[in-house]
Amino acid sequence: MRGDATVLHADLDAFYASVEQRDDPALRGRPVIVGGGVVAAASYEAKARGVRTAMAVQRALAICPDAIVVAPRMEAYSAASRAVFAIFHDTTPYVEGLSIDEAFLEVGGLRRIAGTPEEIAVRLRERVRADVGLPISVGVARTKFLAKVASAASKPDGLLVVEPDREEAFLHPLPVERLWGVGAVTAKKLHNNGVYTVGQLAELEAATAERWLGKAAGVRLHALARLRDPRPVETTKRHESIGSQRALGDRPYTGGDLELIVTQIVDGLAKRLRDRGSSCSTVVLRLRFGDFAKATRSHTLSAPTDRTEVVLGVAQRLLAAAGPEIAHRGVTLVGVSLAQLTSAGMVQLELPFDGSDGDDGARIDSALDAVRDRFGSAAVTRAALIGRDSGVSAPRLSEHE
């Protein structure tokens, strides 16, 4: 455990909506919704009116009829993310990217050359605003968990430093929902036992938390409540995977609907994989259920691949295996990540699940990539996807090679 508050959690504010307001002055100060059928992001003006991410756009407009709806521009968001991450890496060599718009930074060894963590955070925010034109909130604390909570508390466009001597005073009055991993189900279990604040959870014996929440969750959440989080900033984690996810809103989806959504995601991801000259060994399916609990399912291949049909076959099998649970609990988000990335050129031993020859798959991928590079990603698509809303497929991490 660190002795000083040297961890920064930097989180861009209402990222997609802020990029739209930056690029179009007519949108500044107005409620902005980014999305198609589902809200992918909302400006703080729209949030103040009750609009929330993953809400159906139709419902959002009923709540905020004067909101301006704009189509997502993922290329613009990725470019902005790259520019911000360049500032992160120029600030410190210890950067752990969490998503396209947030990261942890360790600045403990920079005091002599760059000043205190608070001074570094101030300059970081100034640079992001001046160089990229975006607001960013930063939390500074002794642990990653506390830094993340602090950045959330400082929003929008703020800075909050939690020094070690005031950690309990800051964290313990907060609702238990602010703990990492406490969703609706876990919160209900705690509420049913009279626990509403982090401080009340910290007062429990560890064995009691384990009995109520299960061993793994009980141990982890009780430790966080008692300010124990020894995890370091992992500088290599940023490059281990690429992924995209789709917010689905709260309407029911059939298995066929979800399969097509996964197909859309994998089509884009596999091209990103080939564009960066990589192959992947593990395919991960990420789900958020109707009760907001999250789950992952994964499969590791016998050899790395960059073939669309191989990745798609694995993702579809993982989705099918999760089908009964999705039918019972509902689903509000689907994502796919490609992990254990290696340089391209590895021998592919695992054949596509449709039974076609691997060489044919490579030729098809190359031909489709060439068409999309020349005429755009919408120039060619699968027959099953014609006429369907492509939705918002958001990168989990932007790429900064």
C-alpha positions, 0 to 999 in steps of 0.5 A, a space after each residue: 500500500 502506498 503512503 501518499 496520494 500519488 494515483 490519478 484517475 483521469 476521466 473525460 466528462 460526458 466524452 462523446 457529447 463533449 466532443 460534439 459540443 467542441 466541434 459544433 459551437 451551436 451545441 454548446 450549453 444545450 442538451 445533447 444526446 449522442 445515439 441512434 435508438 439508444 443513448 450512447 452519451 448525454 451532455 451534462 445539460 441533458 443529464 440534468 433533465 434526467 437523460 441517462 446512458 443506455 436509455 431509449 432515445 425516444 424515452 429520453 426525448 419525452 423527458 427532454 423534448 428540446 434535446 438535440 440528437 446527433 449520430 455517433 462519430 466513432 472516428 472523432 472520438 477515437 482521435 480525441 482519445 488518442 490525443 488525450 492518451 498522448 498527454 497521459 503518456 507525456 505526463 508519466 510512463 505509468 499509465 493504465 488505460 481503462 476505456 476510451 475515455 479514462 485511465 489511471 496514472 501513477 505519479 509518485 516518482 515525479 515530485 522532484 521534476 514535476 511537483 506534487 500529485 495535485 500540481 501534476 493533476 492541475 497541469 494535466 487538466 489544463 493541457 487536455 482543455 487547451 490541446 484537445 478542447 475537452 473537460 476532464 475530471 481527475 481524482 487523486 488518492 492513495 489507491 486506485 479505487 479511491 482515486 476513481 471515486 474521487 474523480 466521480 465526486 469531482 465531476 463535472 470538470 473538477 479535481 479532488 484530492 483525497 489525502 490519507 488522513 481524510 480517506 475515511 471521512 471522504 469514503 465512509 459516508 458514501 452509499 455502498 453503491 459507490 463501491 466497485 462491483 456493487 450493482 443492484 443485486 448486491 446493493 439489495 442484499 446489503 440494504 436488506 441487512 441494514 447496510 446503506 453506507 460504505 462505513 456501515 459495511 466497514 464496521 462489519 466483520 469480514 465473515 459477515 460480509 462473506 456470508 451475505 455476499 459470497 466469499 469472493 465478493 464479500 472479501 473484496 468489498 469489505 477490503 475496499 470499505 476498509 480502504 485496502 486496495 494494494 493494486 498497482 497501476 498496470 502499465 502493460 494492461 493497456 495493450 492486452 486487448 481491444 474491444 467494442 460494446 453495444 448499449 441496448 436499452 431496456 427492451 427485450 431482444 431475441 437470440 437472433 437480434 443479439 447474434 446480429 449485434 455480435 456479428 456487427 461488433 465482430 466485423 469491426 473488431 476483426 478489421 481493427 485487429 488486422 489493421 494493427 497487424 495483430 492476431 488474438 488467442 482469446 475471445 471474450 463476450 461481455 454482458 450486462 444483464 437487466 439487473 445491471 450485474 455484469 458477466 464475462 464468457 471467454 474461449 481461448 483458441 489453439 492458435 492465434 488468428 485474425 480471421 473474422 469467421 473464426 472470431 465470430 464463430 467463437 463469439 456466437 457459441 459463447 452467446 448461445 451458451 449464455 442464452 438461458 441466463 439472458 432469457 431469464 435476466 434480460 440484457 442491456 449491454 453486449 460487448 466483445 473483446 479480443 485478448 492475448 494479442 500477438 503480432 500477425 503472421 502466426 500459423 492459424 490452426 483453428 478452422 472457421 466454424 462454418 466449415 470453410 477453408 481458412 485460406 478462403 477466409 483470409 482472401 475474403 477478409 482481405 478483399 472486404 478490408 480493401 473495399 472498406 478502406 477505399 469506400 468506407 466501413 458502410 460500403 459492404 456488409 453481410 446480407 443479414 445486416 442490410 437495412 438494420 440499424 448499426 447502433 453504437 459500437 463503442 471501443 472499450 479502449 482506443 489504440 495508442 501504438 
